[in-house]
Amino acid sequence: MNPIRPLTALSTSPLAMRRVNGWLTIFWIAMIPISLATGWISSVTYVAMLSLWALVSGHWAAWQAARVEVHQDEDADVQEVLDELRNMVTELRSNPGM
């Protein structure tokens, strides 16, 4: 079984992505007082892991935003074609003798 497969399936669903990101946000907010209380905040390993997580999540967010922009561009192209077709149909209906 390919371990990457479930992650790619997850990233194609906006609802699933929103839920995962919401729960991860709640988890990291809850980790703030836990980190302070346990003294993990002074651990180089802990801070390094937080930095790696920030790097990964930042790139993941940028990738998702880029995917949305691609879909918006595709939708805009389709809308332009539909508008052009509507104009042609309207013109043909107004001038049936052409």
Residue pairs with C-beta under 8 A, 6 or more apart in sequence:
10 16
10 17
10 20
11 17
11 64
17 64
24 57
34 40
35 41
35 46
40 46
41 47
92 98
